[in-house]
Amino acid sequence: MPSQPGGDFVMRFDHSLLAATPELPPEPYRQYAGGHDSYHRLLRFEPPHVLAFTWGSIQDNLSEVTFELSEAGDQVKLVLTHRNLSGRKEQLDVGPGWHSHLDVLRERLDGTAPASFWKMFEQIKARYDRL
């Protein structure tokens, strides 16, 4: 990842490896089996408090992701904001996706891993869809 705003970078995702045992993604996410690359541009880099970047490739309708860290007593507060999503369909993929990733982070910090990332994602997505 570049250290200066304006630089481009690639993130490699393989969601199937986030679970305790590797698993195939369900339809309609099967295209991501074996992982995939996503392309981004750094917007803000203010360690250790703010990281912001575009989401999507140049030809896509770019949205923006911001991670903000702040002190909360003897804890650290993480605020993740994903702006400029194109509509409900994208919101129903992105919101549950970030929620699932944060749950995985919490479990990893606690020394465990989810039994199934994709099952967790689908359950969270169903809850979001009902809201």
ROSE-4610 file (N, C-alpha, C; in Angstrom, 1 decimal, always signed):
// ROSE-4610
residu = [M/M/M/P/P/P/S/S/S/Q/Q/Q/P/P/P/G/G/G/G/G/G/D/D/D/F/F/F/V/V/V/M/M/M/R/R/R/F/F/F/D/D/D/H/H/H/S/S/S/L/L/L/L/L/L/A/A/A/A/A/A/T/T/T/P/P/P/E/E/E/L/L/L/P/P/P/P/P/P/E/E/E/P/P/P/Y/Y/Y/R/R/R/Q/Q/Q/Y/Y/Y/A/A/A/G/G/G/G/G/G/H/H/H/D/D/D/S/S/S/Y/Y/Y/H/H/H/R/R/R/L/L/L/L/L/L/R/R/R/F/F/F/E/E/E/P/P/P/P/P/P/H/H/H/V/V/V/L/L/L/A/A/A/F/F/F/T/T/T/W/W/W/G/G/G/S/S/S/I/I/I/Q/Q/Q/D/D/D/N/N/N/L/L/L/S/S/S/E/E/E/V/V/V/T/T/T/F/F/F/E/E/E/L/L/L/S/S/S/E/E/E/A/A/A/G/G/G/D/D/D/Q/Q/Q/V/V/V/K/K/K/L/L/L/V/V/V/L/L/L/T/T/T/H/H/H/R/R/R/N/N/N/L/L/L/S/S/S/G/G/G/R/R/R/K/K/K/E/E/E/Q/Q/Q/L/L/L/D/D/D/V/V/V/G/G/G/P/P/P/G/G/G/W/W/W/H/H/H/S/S/S/H/H/H/L/L/L/D/D/D/V/V/V/L/L/L/R/R/R/E/E/E/R/R/R/L/L/L/D/D/D/G/G/G/T/T/T/A/A/A/P/P/P/A/A/A/S/S/S/F/F/F/W/W/W/K/K/K/M/M/M/F/F/F/E/E/E/Q/Q/Q/I/I/I/K/K/K/A/A/A/R/R/R/Y/Y/Y/D/D/D/R/R/R/L/L/L]
num = [1/1/1/2/2/2/3/3/3/4/4/4/5/5/5/6/6/6/7/7/7/8/8/8/9/9/9/10/10/10/11/11/11/12/12/12/13/13/13/14/14/14/15/15/15/16/16/16/17/17/17/18/18/18/19/19/19/20/20/20/21/21/21/22/22/22/23/23/23/24/24/24/25/25/25/26/26/26/27/27/27/28/28/28/29/29/29/30/30/30/31/31/31/32/32/32/33/33/33/34/34/34/35/35/35/36/36/36/37/37/37/38/38/38/39/39/39/40/40/40/41/41/41/42/42/42/43/43/43/44/44/44/45/45/45/46/46/46/47/47/47/48/48/48/49/49/49/50/50/50/51/51/51/52/52/52/53/53/53/54/54/54/55/55/55/56/56/56/57/57/57/58/58/58/59/59/59/60/60/60/61/61/61/62/62/62/63/63/63/64/64/64/65/65/65/66/66/66/67/67/67/68/68/68/69/69/69/70/70/70/71/71/71/72/72/72/73/73/73/74/74/74/75/75/75/76/76/76/77/77/77/78/78/78/79/79/79/80/80/80/81/81/81/82/82/82/83/83/83/84/84/84/85/85/85/86/86/86/87/87/87/88/88/88/89/89/89/90/90/90/91/91/91/92/92/92/93/93/93/94/94/94/95/95/95/96/96/96/97/97/97/98/98/98/99/99/99/100/100/100/101/101/101/102/102/102/103/103/103/104/104/104/105/105/105/106/106/106/107/107/107/108/108/108/109/109/109/110/110/110/111/111/111/112/112/112/113/113/113/114/114/114/115/115/115/116/116/116/117/117/117/118/118/118/119/119/119/120/120/120/121/121/121/122/122/122/123/123/123/124/124/124/125/125/125/126/126/126/127/127/127/128/128/128/129/129/129/130/130/130/131/131/131]
x = [+0.9/+0.0/+0.9/+0.6/+1.4/+1.2/+2.2/+2.1/+1.6/+1.4/+1.0/-0.4/-1.3/-2.6/-2.3/-3.2/-3.1/-2.5/-1.8/-1.2/-2.2/-2.1/-2.9/-2.3/-3.2/-2.8/-3.8/-3.4/-4.3/-4.4/-5.6/-5.8/-6.3/-5.7/-6.0/-7.0/-8.1/-9.1/-9.3/-9.3/-9.7/-10.5/-11.8/-12.7/-12.8/-12.6/-12.7/-11.6/-10.5/-9.5/-9.7/-10.7/-11.0/-11.6/-12.2/-12.8/-11.8/-12.2/-11.3/-10.8/-11.7/-11.3/-11.7/-10.8/-11.2/-12.5/-13.2/-14.5/-14.8/-15.6/-16.0/-17.1/-17.1/-18.1/-19.4/-20.6/-21.9/-22.1/-23.1/-23.6/-24.3/-24.2/-23.6/-22.2/-21.5/-20.1/-19.1/-19.5/-18.6/-17.5/-17.7/-16.6/-15.4/-15.6/-14.5/-13.7/-14.1/-13.4/-11.9/-11.0/-9.6/-9.1/-10.0/-9.6/-9.8/-9.7/-9.8/-9.0/-8.7/-8.0/-9.0/-8.8/-9.6/-8.6/-9.0/-8.1/-8.6/-7.7/-8.0/-7.0/-7.4/-6.6/-6.6/-5.4/-5.3/-5.8/-6.7/-7.2/-6.7/-6.6/-6.0/-5.2/-4.1/-3.2/-2.6/-3.3/-2.9/-2.6/-1.5/-1.3/-1.2/-1.7/-2.4/-3.9/-4.4/-5.8/-6.8/-6.3/-7.2/-6.6/-7.4/-7.0/-8.2/-8.1/-9.3/-8.8/-9.6/-9.3/-10.6/-10.4/-11.5/-11.8/-13.0/-13.4/-13.9/-13.2/-13.6/-12.5/-12.6/-11.7/-12.1/-11.2/-11.4/-12.7/-13.1/-14.3/-15.5/-15.4/-16.6/-17.1/-18.3/-18.7/-18.0/-17.0/-16.1/-16.9/-16.7/-17.2/-15.9/-16.1/-15.0/-15.1/-14.0/-13.9/-13.0/-13.5/-12.6/-12.6/-11.4/-11.2/-10.7/-11.3/-10.9/-10.7/-9.5/-9.2/-9.1/-9.7/-9.6/-9.5/-9.1/-9.0/-10.4/-10.7/-11.9/-11.6/-11.1/-10.6/-9.4/-9.4/-8.2/-8.4/-9.4/-9.8/-9.5/-9.6/-9.5/-10.8/-11.4/-12.6/-12.3/-13.0/-12.8/-14.1/-14.1/-15.3/-15.0/-15.8/-15.6/-16.8/-16.5/-17.6/-17.3/-18.4/-18.3/-19.3/-18.9/-19.7/-19.9/-21.0/-21.3/-21.6/-22.3/-22.7/-23.9/-24.0/-24.9/-26.3/-26.6/-28.1/-28.2/-29.4/-29.7/-29.0/-28.9/-28.2/-26.7/-26.1/-24.7/-24.6/-25.5/-25.6/-25.7/-26.5/-26.8/-25.6/-24.6/-23.4/-22.3/-22.2/-21.1/-21.3/-22.5/-22.7/-22.5/-23.2/-22.9/-21.5/-20.9/-19.5/-18.5/-18.7/-17.8/-18.2/-19.5/-19.9/-19.3/-19.3/-18.6/-17.1/-16.5/-15.0/-14.7/-15.5/-15.2/-15.5/-16.5/-16.7/-15.5/-15.0/-13.8/-12.6/-12.4/-11.3/-11.5/-12.7/-12.9/-12.6/-13.0/-12.7/-11.2/-10.6/-9.1/-8.4/-8.8/-8.2/-8.4/-9.6/-9.9/-9.2/-8.4/-7.7/-8.5/-9.6/-10.4/-10.6/-11.3/-11.7/-13.1/-13.9/-15.3/-15.3/-16.3/-16.4/-16.6/-17.4/-17.6/-17.8/-16.9/-17.1/-18.4/-18.6/-19.7/-21.0/-21.1/-22.4/-22.7/-21.6/-21.8/-22.3/-21.6/-22.0/-23.4/-23.9/-25.2/-26.2/-26.0/-26.9/-26.9/-25.8/-25.8/-26.5/-26.3/-27.0/-28.5/-29.0/-30.4/-31.0/-30.2/-30.7/-30.7/-29.7/-29.7/-30.9/-31.2/-32.2/-33.6/-33.8/-35.0/-35.2/-34.1/-34.1/-34.7]
y = [-1.2/+0.0/+1.2/+2.2/+3.4/+4.2/+5.0/+5.8/+7.2/+7.6/+8.9/+8.9/+9.8/+9.8/+10.0/+9.3/+9.4/+8.1/+7.3/+6.1/+5.0/+4.2/+3.0/+1.8/+0.8/-0.4/-1.5/-2.8/-3.9/-4.7/-5.1/-5.9/-7.3/-8.3/-9.7/-10.3/-10.7/-11.3/-12.8/-13.6/-15.0/-15.3/-15.0/-15.2/-16.6/-17.5/-18.9/-19.3/-18.6/-18.9/-18.2/-17.4/-16.7/-17.6/-18.7/-19.7/-20.6/-21.4/-22.4/-23.4/-23.8/-24.7/-24.0/-24.2/-23.6/-24.1/-23.2/-23.6/-22.9/-23.4/-22.8/-21.8/-20.6/-19.7/-20.2/-19.7/-20.1/-19.3/-19.8/-18.9/-17.7/-16.5/-16.1/-15.6/-16.0/-15.6/-16.6/-17.6/-18.7/-18.1/-17.0/-16.4/-16.0/-15.9/-15.5/-16.7/-17.9/-19.1/-19.0/-19.2/-19.1/-17.7/-16.8/-15.4/-14.5/-13.2/-12.2/-10.9/-10.1/-8.8/-7.7/-6.7/-5.5/-4.3/-3.3/-2.2/-0.9/-0.1/+1.0/+2.1/+3.3/+4.5/+5.1/+5.3/+5.8/+7.3/+7.6/+9.0/+9.7/+9.0/+9.6/+8.5/+8.9/+8.0/+8.9/+8.8/+9.5/+8.6/+7.8/+6.8/+7.5/+6.9/+5.6/+5.8/+6.9/+7.2/+7.1/+7.4/+7.4/+6.7/+5.8/+5.2/+5.3/+5.9/+6.0/+5.7/+5.0/+4.7/+4.4/+4.5/+4.2/+2.7/+2.4/+0.9/+0.7/-0.2/-0.5/+0.0/-0.5/-0.1/+1.2/+1.7/+3.0/+3.1/+2.0/+2.0/+1.9/+1.5/+1.3/+2.6/+2.6/+3.8/+3.7/+4.5/+4.4/+4.8/+4.0/+4.4/+4.6/+5.0/+5.3/+4.6/+4.0/+3.3/+4.1/+4.3/+5.0/+4.2/+4.0/+3.4/+4.5/+4.6/+5.6/+4.9/+5.2/+4.6/+5.8/+5.6/+6.6/+5.9/+6.6/+6.0/+6.0/+4.9/+4.8/+4.2/+5.0/+4.5/+3.6/+2.4/+1.5/+0.6/+1.0/+0.3/+1.1/+0.6/+1.3/+1.2/+2.3/+2.4/+2.4/+1.5/+1.4/+1.8/+2.8/+3.2/+3.0/+2.2/+1.9/+2.5/+3.3/+4.0/+3.7/+3.2/+3.0/+3.9/+4.9/+5.9/+5.7/+6.3/+6.4/+5.1/+4.2/+3.0/+3.2/+2.5/+2.8/+2.5/+1.7/+1.4/+0.2/-0.3/-1.3/-2.6/-3.1/-4.3/-4.2/-3.1/-3.0/-2.9/-2.2/-2.1/-3.4/-4.3/-5.7/-6.6/-6.3/-7.0/-6.4/-5.1/-4.4/-4.4/-4.0/-3.9/-5.2/-6.3/-7.6/-8.1/-7.7/-8.1/-7.5/-6.2/-5.5/-6.0/-6.2/-6.8/-8.1/-9.0/-10.3/-10.2/-9.3/-9.1/-8.6/-7.7/-7.2/-8.3/-9.2/-10.3/-11.3/-11.5/-12.4/-11.7/-10.4/-9.7/-9.9/-9.7/-9.9/-11.3/-12.3/-13.7/-14.0/-13.5/-13.7/-13.0/-11.8/-11.2/-11.9/-12.7/-13.5/-14.9/-15.1/-16.4/-17.5/-17.2/-18.2/-17.8/-18.6/-18.3/-18.8/-18.2/-18.7/-20.0/-20.8/-22.2/-22.0/-21.0/-20.8/-19.3/-18.7/-17.3/-17.1/-17.9/-17.8/-18.0/-18.9/-19.1/-17.9/-17.4/-16.2/-15.0/-14.8/-13.8/-13.9/-15.1/-15.3/-15.0/-15.4/-15.1/-13.6/-12.9/-11.5/-10.8/-11.2/-10.6/-10.8/-11.9/-12.1/-11.2/-10.9/-10.0/-8.6/-8.2/-6.9/-6.7/-7.7/-7.7/-7.5/-8.0/-7.8/-6.4/-5.7/-4.4/-3.4]
z = [+0.0/+0.0/+0.0/-0.8/-0.8/+0.5/+0.8/+2.0/+1.7/+0.5/+0.1/-0.6/-0.3/-1.0/-2.5/-3.3/-4.7/-5.3/-4.5/-5.0/-5.1/-6.2/-6.4/-5.8/-5.4/-4.8/-5.1/-4.9/-5.1/-3.7/-3.4/-2.2/-2.7/-2.2/-2.5/-1.4/-1.8/-0.9/-1.3/-0.3/-0.4/+0.8/+0.8/+1.9/+2.4/+1.6/+2.0/+3.0/+3.0/+4.0/+5.3/+5.5/+6.7/+7.8/+7.4/+8.3/+8.9/+9.8/+10.5/+9.5/+8.5/+7.4/+6.1/+5.1/+3.8/+3.3/+2.5/+2.0/+0.7/-0.1/-1.4/-1.1/-1.8/-1.6/-2.3/-1.7/-2.3/-3.6/-4.3/-5.4/-4.8/-5.2/-6.5/-6.3/-5.3/-5.0/-5.5/-6.2/-6.7/-7.5/-8.2/-9.0/-8.2/-6.9/-6.0/-5.4/-5.8/-5.4/-5.8/-4.9/-5.1/-4.9/-4.5/-4.3/-5.5/-5.2/-6.2/-5.8/-6.8/-6.5/-6.6/-5.8/-5.9/-6.0/-6.7/-7.0/-6.4/-5.8/-5.0/-5.1/-4.7/-4.7/-3.2/-2.7/-1.3/-1.3/-0.4/-0.3/+1.0/+2.1/+3.3/+4.0/+4.6/+5.4/+6.5/+7.7/+8.8/+10.0/+10.0/+11.0/+12.4/+13.4/+13.4/+13.5/+13.0/+13.2/+12.0/+10.8/+9.7/+8.4/+7.8/+6.5/+5.6/+4.5/+3.6/+2.1/+1.4/+0.0/-0.8/-2.1/-3.0/-3.0/-3.4/-3.5/-4.9/-5.6/-6.9/-7.9/-9.1/-10.1/-10.8/-11.6/-12.2/-13.0/-13.7/-14.5/-13.7/-12.5/-11.6/-11.1/-10.5/-9.8/-8.4/-8.2/-7.1/-5.8/-4.8/-3.4/-2.6/-1.3/-0.5/+0.9/+1.3/+2.6/+3.5/+4.8/+5.8/+7.1/+7.6/+8.9/+9.8/+10.9/+11.9/+13.3/+13.9/+15.2/+16.2/+17.4/+18.4/+19.8/+20.8/+22.2/+22.7/+23.5/+24.2/+25.6/+26.5/+27.7/+27.5/+28.0/+27.7/+26.5/+25.7/+24.5/+23.3/+22.1/+20.8/+20.1/+19.7/+19.0/+17.5/+16.7/+15.3/+14.6/+13.8/+13.0/+11.5/+10.9/+9.5/+8.7/+7.8/+7.0/+5.5/+4.8/+3.4/+2.7/+2.0/+1.4/-0.1/-0.6/-2.1/-2.7/-2.0/-2.5/-3.5/-4.6/-5.7/-5.4/-4.4/-4.1/-3.2/-3.1/-2.1/-2.4/-3.6/-4.0/-3.5/-3.8/-3.3/-1.8/-1.2/+0.2/+0.9/+0.3/+0.8/+0.6/-0.2/-0.3/+0.6/+0.5/+1.2/+2.8/+3.2/+4.7/+5.4/+4.9/+5.6/+5.4/+4.3/+4.1/+5.1/+5.3/+6.3/+7.7/+8.0/+9.3/+9.5/+8.5/+8.6/+8.8/+8.1/+8.3/+9.7/+10.2/+11.6/+12.6/+12.4/+13.3/+13.2/+12.0/+11.9/+12.6/+12.5/+13.2/+14.7/+15.2/+16.6/+17.1/+16.3/+16.7/+16.6/+15.6/+15.5/+16.7/+17.0/+18.2/+19.5/+19.5/+20.7/+20.6/+19.5/+19.3/+18.7/+18.0/+17.3/+15.9/+15.1/+13.7/+13.6/+12.7/+12.5/+11.9/+12.2/+11.5/+10.0/+9.6/+8.2/+8.0/+7.2/+6.9/+6.0/+5.0/+4.1/+4.8/+5.7/+6.5/+7.3/+8.0/+8.8/+7.9/+6.8/+5.8/+5.4/+5.0/+4.5/+5.7/+6.9/+8.0/+8.3/+8.3/+8.5/+7.3/+6.1/+4.9/+5.1/+5.5/+5.7/+6.7/+7.8/+8.8/+8.3/+7.5/+6.9/+5.9/+5.2/+4.2/+4.8/+6.0/+6.8/+7.3/+7.5/+8.2/+7.2]
